[in-house]
């Protein structure tokens, strides 16, 4: 695999993992923005 493709792969992986971690933490800590987003959908807090 070329170095460029390998770099793009790991950069994408890092960005996705960071986004998922941030979203998970917001749900665990019950951030107001996350509660406002989830509550109208009918999911329990």
N, C-alpha and C positions, 0 to 999 in steps of 0.2 A: 504494500500500500504506500502510496506517495506520502511524503511528509505533510503536504498541504491537506490532503484528504483526512489524514490522521488528526491534524490540528482542528479541522472543521468538525470532525466527529466528536472530539473531546470538548470543544467549545460548546457545541449544541447540547451534549450530555450535561455539562456543567450548568448551562442556562435552564434547562428543563428541571434538573434536580433542585436548583435554587428556587425556582418558581413553586415547585411542589412543596418544598420545605417551608417557604414563607406562607403559603396558603394553609398548610397544616398547622403551623404555629398560630396563625390568626384564628383558626377554628378552635384550637385548644384553649387559647386565651380569651375567646369570645370577644374579639374586637368588634366595636360598634358597626363598622362597615360590613363585616362578615355577617353579623347577626341581621343587619338590614337587608342583606342580599339573600340569606337563606330562609328567614322567617316567612316571607310571602309565599314561598314554595311549599310550605306545610311541613318542613322537616323540623324535628324537635331540636331545641337548643342543647 
